[in-house]
Amino acid sequence: MTEAQKRLRELRERQSRERQEMAELSRVESLTDEQRSRMDEIETGVPDLERQLRAAQTASDAEGEAETRDAPQDAEQRERLELRSRASLTSFLTAAASGRQVAGAEAELQQAAGVSGIPIEIFDVPEARETRADAQTGAPGTVGVNLDPIRPMIFAHSIAPRLGIDMPRVMSGTFASATITTKLTAGAKAKGAAQESTAAAFTVTTATPMRVTGRLSIALEDVAAVGQANFESALRENLAMVMSDALDNFAINGVRANNAQNDAAAQPKGMFTALADPTNPTDVATFDAFAAAHAGAIDGLWASTLKDVSIVCGPATMALAARTFQSAANYKGEMSAAAYAAKETGGLWTNKRMPAAASKIQPAILHRKGRTGLRTAVCPHWGEVGIDDIYSDSAAGIRHFTMHVLLGDVILVQPDAYGQVAFKLA
């Protein structure tokens, strides 16, 4: 193995570890400051890691192609390749869906790769070795197609965990959350004077289950004709990721996310529905406007410093903040609004799932995160159901795989921990 190949392997293993760590952190109901900091650190480092991976891949291809083509494999390489040929991505996904650990070749491959999730090499297959002959032989009239292993589609990172939205699994029945919204009273009294009691009041919010469904149908002829072993497993993985993407999208944009795939009346309500709409600004956002959005959220209860205030905005707003500086003239060395927010506040970040601008106004969600360990928002779910149907269309050779998730509305347990702001872009 060349130095470039070793570097590429190290980067891939680091990528796998960080993905697994993000997955584990996303399941934590109440993140500590250290855990939130670690999530920010991993997410910030993703672009740099991707660049390093591309550079290492290029160096590995250039350095090792000629040298390693005919090099004999050592015992460890042969064993690793043999494990990879016996392991199946479908087995990993099936185990995850049923909440158990993988076994057999999949468990051995995990151990060899040093990861607790799905080893990245499961998506790769060994390339065919070159066969040489002294006599030149022409190609047949019908030639084969070397289909590269099918790669997964990439989705945006989840917003819900970073906004402190807990997604607990609940038992059968309507979910209810109660918060004390009218406090008791206490005061100073003269000698002998009585303090009368006042009644506390609760606000109870309920959420009923609504179904989010994804469906995959595969013809047996397509599985046999595609020419790549991970065709079905790649589609199943895509279905699972599409479901995850839809759930996170509903948690933010529920009721707003209207398209041909959604029944508007059956959508769970998301963060934007729960938050009051702000007054739309009349001027294009300046450096001062971006700074004021964070500073104006300090309330001494949920946010005591700028570091306690985080804002997630749309990509267009983030791009505007990155090119907006303190002076009205050209760039003269001062920080942009985005750089200032990254250094001095709890964060200004973006995500593809945020709604697009309407009439040049783009909304954003403000999160006051100064009270760690407290539940501030909840989006209950009633579990998942996966149905692998090989019978309904068995006469036509079609197999259906359906996933259902029962999801409730987002409930702001502590509404003052959040707010909605808006920025004018042009």
N, C-alpha and C positions, 0 to 999 in steps of 0.2 A: 504494500500500500504506500503510495507516494505521500509527501508532506501535504500537498494540496488536498488529497483525498481524506487524510486524517483530519485536516481542518474542517472540511465539509461535513464529515461524520460528527465532529464535536458540535458544530453549529446546528445540525439537524437534531441531535440529542437534546441540546439546550432548548431548541424550539419546542420539541415534544414535551420536555419537562415544564416549560412555562405555560404551554397550553393546558396541561393537566392541572397545574397549580391554579390557573385562572378558573378552570371548571370547578375545582374544589372550593375556591373562595366564593364563587357565585352561588353556592348552595348554603353558605353561612347566613343565618338569619340576621345577626347583628354583628357587623364588622367592627373590629377595633381600629384605632388610628393606625397602628402598625400594618394591619391587613389592608386598609384602604391605601396606605402609602405604597405597599407592595403591588397592589393592582395598578396604581398609577404608574409605578416604575416599569412594570412589564408592558403596559399599553404604550407608554412613551417610547420604549425601546424597540417596538415592533418594526417601524420603518427602517431603523438602522440594522436590525437583525436581518431583514429581508435583503437589504443591499449587500450585507456581508455574505449571505447565502448565495446570491447571484454571482458575486465576485469569486467566491470559492468554487462554485460550480464551473464557471468559465475557466479558472486556473486548473481545476481537476481535469476537465475535458482536454485542455491543451497539453498538459503535462503528462497525463497518464494513458492517453488513448493508445499511442504507439508502443509504449513500454510494457503495458499490462495485457495487451491483447492475447499474447501467447504465453504469458507467465503462468507457471503452475500455481494452483491454489493451495494454501496451507490447510491443515486439518480444521482450524477454527473457521476459515472461510467456507470450506465445504459443508461443515455442520450448519453454519448460519444459512447458507443457501438452501440446504435440505429442509431446515425448519420453515423457511419462508415459503417453500413450495407446498408444504403440508398445511400451513396456517391459512385460515379463511377470514376475511373481513366480516362476512355474514355471521360467523361464530362470535366475534367480538360484539357486534350490534345486538345479536340475540341475547347474549349474556347481560349486556347493559340494560336491555328492555325488561328482563326478568329480575334484575337486581342481584345477580350472582357473579362470582368470579369466573374467569375463563379457565379452562383446563387443557391438558394435553399439549399439542404442538403450539397453540396460542399462548399458553402460560409459559412454555419454555422460550418462545420468541420474545415475550415481554422481559423475561429475566435476562436473556442475552443482550437485549437492547438497553437494559437498565431503566425502563420506564414502567409506570403503573397503568398507563392508558393504552391506546392503540399505537404500536410502533409505526413510524412513518414509512419504513421500508415495506410494509405490507402492500403499499400501493405500487411497488416496483416489481419488475420481473427481470431475470437475467437476459441480457441481449445475446442473440445467437452469435456463435463464434464463426469467424471466417474459415471457409474450406477452400484450400488451394488445389489446383490440378494443373498438370503440365500441358495437357491438350485443351485448347479453348473450346468451350461448348456454348452454343447459342441459347438464348432464353426461349422457353416454350411460348406458344401463342397466348396462353392464359397464365398470368402471373399472380402471385399472392399479394395481399395487402397487409403490411406490417402495422397494425393499429397500436399506437402507444397506449400504455395503461390509462384508463379513463380517470381524469383528475376531478376532484370535487369543485363545485361552485363555491365561491367565497361570499360570506355574508358579513354584515357590519357587526361589531362587538355589541354585546347586550347593554342596553341603557339601564334597565330596571335595577340591577344590583348597585350601580354607582349612585343612583338616586335614593338608595335606602329603601326600596320597595321590597318587602318580604313577600315570598310566595309560598306560604305554608300549605301542606296538604291537609284537608279537613275531612271530617266524617260526613255521612249522609245527612242532609238537612240544610236549611237556609243558614248561611254564615252571618253572624252579627258581631259588631264591634262597638263597644261603649266607651266613651271618653267623658270625664268630668269637664263640663264647660262653664258651670257656675260654681265658684268656690265658696267655701265657708268664710266666716269673717272673724277677725281678732282685733282688739283695740285696747287702749289704755282707759281705765276707769277709776273714778274717785273711790275713796274708802267706803265700803259698804254698798257701792253701786253694782248692780248685776249686769252681766253681759248676756244679752239675749242671743239665742241661737238663730242662725239663718239657714235656710235650706240650700243644700247643694243640688245641682241639676246635672243630669247626664244627657248626652246626645248619643243615640243608638243608630248606627247605620247598618243596613243589611245588604247582602249580595246573594243572588241566586245563580245556580250554574247555567252557563251558556256553552254551547258546543262549538269547538273549532276542529274542523276535520280536514285531513289530507288523504289523498287516494292515489295509488300507483297501480297501473294495469300493464302486464307484460305478456306478450305473445311468445309461446315456446319457440316459434320459428326465429324470432328476433334474437333470443338468447343464444340459439345455436349458430346463427349466421353472423353475429357481430364480430366474432374473431378475437374477443378479449374476455378473459376469465372473470374479471371483476365488474362486468356489465351490470348484472342484477344487484350486486352488493353496493355498487356506486350509486345506483338509482335509489336503493333503500336508504342509504346514507343521506342522499339529497332530500328525500322525503322527510327524514327526521330533522334535518337542518331547516327545511322550509317551515316545518311546524314550529320549531324554536323561534325562527324569525318572525312568524305570524304572531306568536304569543307575546313576544317582546314589543312588537308593533302595536298590538291592541292595548298593552299596558300603558303606552304613551299616547297613541292616537285613536283609541277606541271610539267609535261613533263617527270620527272624522274619516276613518279608513274605508271609504265607500268605493267599491269597484264591482266589476261583474262577478267576482268570486265571493262577495260578502252580502249577506242579508242584513241590511242596515238595522232592522228591528231586532235582530238577534245578537248584535254586537255588544260585548262588554264595554263599559265606560272606562276610558283611560285618564291619564293625568290631566290632559288639556281640558277635558270635560269637567273634571273636579275643581280646577282652578278658575278663579275669576279672571275675565279678560281685562287686560290693562288698557289705559288710554293710549291710542296710537300716537306716536310722535309725529310732528309736522316737519321736522328737519332731518336731513341725513345725519346718521350717527357720526359724531366726532370723537376725538380722544377723550374729551371731558365727559361725553355721554356714556362711553363704555366704562370709564372710571366711576361715574355716578351710579351706574347700575349695580355694581358691587357695593359701593360705599352706602348707598341708600338702603341696603338690606340689613345693615347692622342694627339689631334691636336690643342687644344686651341680655336677651333670654336664649334664643336659639343661635345667635351669632354675636360674639363679643369682639372679634377682630376681623379684618379682611380675609384672613386665612380660613375663617369659618364659612365663607360665602363662595359657592360654586355655581356656575351657569353653564348649561348645555344649550347650544344654539345650532342653527342650521349651517351647512357648509358655506352658503353665500355670506352669512353674517361673519363667520370666522375669517373668510377671505378678506372682507372689508376691514376687520379689526387688524389683520396682518399688514395691511397697507395704509393704515391710518396712524399718523404721527402727531406729536404735540404741536409742531409748527404747521402753518397753513402752506408754507413753501415746500420745496422738495426736501427729501431726506437729508438731514444734517448731522446724523450721528445719534440722535435720541432714540429711545425705544418706541416700538409700535405699541398700539393698544393691546394687541395679543401678547407681545413679549412682557409688557407691564403686568398683565393679568396673570401670566404664568409665573412670574417672579414674586408678586406681592399679594396675590389673592389665593383663594382656595381652588381656583381653576376656571379657565374659559376653554371649553372643549366642544367638539362637534361630533355629530353622528348622522349617518345617511338617513336614518329613520325620522329625523326631525322634519316637520312639515315645510313645504316650500313657501316662498314669499307670495303673498296675495296683495295686489295693489301696492307693490314695492315695500310692504311691511312683512317682516319675518318674526314670528314669535319665538320665545325661548323660555326655558324652565329654570327658575332660580331655586337653589337648594341651600338652606341654612343647616349646616351639619356640625354645629358646635356642641351638641349634646349626644355624645357617643353612648352606645348601649341601650338607647331607647328606640322602640318601634315607632316610626313616624308615618309609614304608609304600608298598606297590605293589599295584596291581590291574591285571594284564595283560589285554590284549584282542588278539584275533586278526583284527581288521579288521571291516569292515562289508560286507554284501551287500544290494543293493537289486534287486528283481525287479519289473518293470512288465509284468504279464501281461494282454495284450489279446486272447488267443486262447482260453483255457480255456472261458470263458462267452460267447464272441463271439456265439453263436446267441441268447443271452438279452439281449444288449446290456449286459453287465456287465463292468467292467474292475477288475482286482485289482492293488494295489500293496503289496508285502511288503518289510519291512526286517528283516534279521537282524544281530545283533551277537554275536560269540563272546567271552564274558567269563569271567575266572577269579576265584578267591577273592581276598579282600584278605589280603595277607601283611604282617605287622608285621616289617619288616626290623630295626628297632630298637624292641623292645617297651617299653623303659623310657621312650620318648618319649611314651607314651600311658597312660591309665588310665581307669577307669570310676568315676563317683561317682553318688550317688543323693540325692534330696531328698524329704522327706515334705511333702506339700502341705496336708493337713488332718487 
